[in-house]
Amino acid sequence: MVDIAYRTADVDGLKVFYREAGAPDAPVLLLLHGFPSSSHMFRDLI
């Protein structure tokens, strides 16, 4: 089972929520969508 981290980042004063999973040295795949809960759509992939 892969651990999933739930994080926020401050981008120009805006708090942005994101999820990350996998090995830190592995290639990165960024999944973008327009809805606040969009990362939930990719939960099985993450």
N, CA and C atoms as an extended XYZ file, in Angstrom:
138
Properties=species:S:1:pos:R:3:atomname:S:1:resname:S:1:resid:I:1 pbc="F F F"
N         0.845       -1.185        0.000 N   MET     1
C         0.000        0.000        0.000 CA  MET     1
C         0.889        1.246        0.000 C   MET     1
N         0.570        2.178       -0.852 N   VAL     2
C         1.332        3.418       -0.968 CA  VAL     2
C         0.759        4.458       -0.023 C   VAL     2
N         1.627        5.120        0.734 N   ASP     3
C         1.182        6.204        1.604 CA  ASP     3
C         0.818        7.411        0.759 C   ASP     3
N        -0.263        8.075        1.141 N   ILE     4
C        -0.713        9.279        0.448 CA  ILE     4
C        -0.598       10.439        1.419 C   ILE     4
N         0.030       11.530        0.980 N   ALA     5
C         0.179       12.727        1.801 CA  ALA     5
C        -0.798       13.789        1.318 C   ALA     5
N        -1.453       14.435        2.259 N   TYR     6
C        -2.386       15.523        1.974 CA  TYR     6
C        -1.688       16.805        2.409 C   TYR     6
N        -1.465       17.704        1.472 N   ARG     7
C        -0.673       18.898        1.764 CA  ARG     7
C        -1.345       20.157        1.220 C   ARG     7
N        -0.835       21.295        1.675 N   THR     8
C        -1.235       22.590        1.135 CA  THR     8
C         0.026       23.381        0.832 C   THR     8
N        -0.095       24.276       -0.106 N   ALA     9
C         1.006       25.167       -0.466 CA  ALA     9
C         0.453       26.573       -0.588 C   ALA     9
N         1.231       27.560       -0.189 N   ASP    10
C         0.842       28.954       -0.334 CA  ASP    10
C         1.391       29.462       -1.664 C   ASP    10
N         0.480       29.835       -2.569 N   VAL    11
C         0.866       30.341       -3.889 CA  VAL    11
C         0.307       31.748       -4.032 C   VAL    11
N         1.184       32.731       -3.938 N   ASP    12
C         0.781       34.145       -4.026 CA  ASP    12
C        -0.377       34.460       -3.084 C   ASP    12
N        -0.306       33.955       -1.851 N   GLY    13
C        -1.332       34.244       -0.850 CA  GLY    13
C        -2.556       33.355       -0.939 C   GLY    13
N        -2.589       32.437       -1.869 N   LEU    14
C        -3.716       31.526       -2.041 CA  LEU    14
C        -3.316       30.150       -1.525 C   LEU    14
N        -4.136       29.565       -0.643 N   LYS    15
C        -3.842       28.245       -0.097 CA  LYS    15
C        -4.329       27.185       -1.083 C   LYS    15
N        -3.397       26.355       -1.585 N   VAL    16
C        -3.701       25.346       -2.594 CA  VAL    16
C        -3.539       23.958       -1.959 C   VAL    16
N        -4.571       23.119       -2.070 N   PHE    17
C        -4.547       21.761       -1.540 CA  PHE    17
C        -4.077       20.811       -2.637 C   PHE    17
N        -3.252       19.829       -2.264 N   TYR    18
C        -2.841       18.796       -3.217 CA  TYR    18
C        -2.544       17.503       -2.469 C   TYR    18
N        -2.533       16.410       -3.210 N   ARG    19
C        -2.191       15.097       -2.661 CA  ARG    19
C        -0.966       14.585       -3.408 C   ARG    19
N        -0.140       13.855       -2.687 N   GLU    20
C         1.021       13.251       -3.344 CA  GLU    20
C         1.220       11.843       -2.812 C   GLU    20
N         1.781       10.999       -3.657 N   ALA    21
C         2.012        9.605       -3.288 CA  ALA    21
C         3.180        9.077       -4.100 C   ALA    21
N         3.795        8.014       -3.595 N   GLY    22
C         4.881        7.369       -4.313 CA  GLY    22
C         6.240        7.776       -3.801 C   GLY    22
N         7.224        7.186       -4.402 N   ALA    23
C         8.606        7.444       -3.998 CA  ALA    23
C         9.033        8.853       -4.412 C   ALA    23
N         9.711        9.582       -3.519 N   PRO    24
C        10.138       10.949       -3.848 CA  PRO    24
C        11.086       11.027       -5.043 C   PRO    24
N        11.830        9.951       -5.327 N   ASP    25
C        12.781        9.982       -6.446 CA  ASP    25
C        12.193        9.419       -7.747 C   ASP    25
N        10.915        9.079       -7.746 N   ALA    26
C        10.250        8.548       -8.940 CA  ALA    26
C         9.812        9.703       -9.855 C   ALA    26
N         9.572        9.436      -11.134 N   PRO    27
C         9.057       10.473      -12.033 CA  PRO    27
C         7.716       11.023      -11.522 C   PRO    27
N         7.446       12.260      -11.869 N   VAL    28
C         6.252       12.956      -11.389 CA  VAL    28
C         5.178       12.971      -12.464 C   VAL    28
N         3.951       12.710      -12.060 N   LEU    29
C         2.789       12.817      -12.933 CA  LEU    29
C         1.835       13.804      -12.289 C   LEU    29
N         1.570       14.910      -12.960 N   LEU    30
C         0.693       15.960      -12.437 CA  LEU    30
C        -0.657       15.845      -13.119 C   LEU    30
N        -1.719       15.642      -12.325 N   LEU    31
C        -3.076       15.502      -12.852 CA  LEU    31
C        -3.867       16.764      -12.523 C   LEU    31
N        -4.272       17.492      -13.538 N   LEU    32
C        -4.985       18.756      -13.340 CA  LEU    32
C        -6.457       18.609      -13.692 C   LEU    32
N        -7.271       19.325      -12.960 N   HIS    33
C        -8.698       19.347      -13.225 CA  HIS    33
C        -9.250       20.628      -12.644 C   HIS    33
N       -10.429       21.008      -12.983 N   GLY    34
C       -10.980       22.283      -12.559 CA  GLY    34
C       -11.788       22.274      -11.286 C   GLY    34
N       -12.002       21.153      -10.649 N   PHE    35
C       -12.844       21.105       -9.456 CA  PHE    35
C       -11.999       20.920       -8.202 C   PHE    35
N       -12.397       21.533       -7.059 N   PRO    36
C       -11.623       21.416       -5.823 CA  PRO    36
C       -11.420       19.979       -5.358 C   PRO    36
N       -12.358       19.089       -5.633 N   SER    37
C       -12.237       17.698       -5.181 CA  SER    37
C       -11.698       16.785       -6.280 C   SER    37
N       -11.060       17.361       -7.302 N   SER    38
C       -10.645       16.569       -8.461 CA  SER    38
C        -9.632       15.486       -8.119 C   SER    38
N        -8.796       15.696       -7.110 N   SER    39
C        -7.813       14.666       -6.789 CA  SER    39
C        -8.501       13.399       -6.310 C   SER    39
N        -9.735       13.540       -5.810 N   HIS    40
C       -10.507       12.359       -5.402 CA  HIS    40
C       -10.829       11.485       -6.624 C   HIS    40
N       -10.963       12.103       -7.798 N   MET    41
C       -11.246       11.362       -9.030 CA  MET    41
C       -10.105       10.417       -9.379 C   MET    41
N        -8.887       10.778       -8.987 N   PHE    42
C        -7.707       10.014       -9.335 CA  PHE    42
C        -7.218        9.124       -8.187 C   PHE    42
N        -8.031        8.940       -7.134 N   ARG    43
C        -7.593        8.222       -5.934 CA  ARG    43
C        -7.102        6.809       -6.221 C   ARG    43
N        -7.706        6.107       -7.174 N   ASP    44
C        -7.252        4.752       -7.475 CA  ASP    44
C        -5.931        4.752       -8.242 C   ASP    44
N        -5.692        5.804       -9.009 N   LEU    45
C        -4.436        5.936       -9.725 CA  LEU    45
C        -3.316        6.346       -8.776 C   LEU    45
N        -3.631        7.226       -7.848 N   ILE    46
C        -2.637        7.683       -6.869 CA  ILE    46
C        -2.276        6.528       -5.974 C   ILE    46
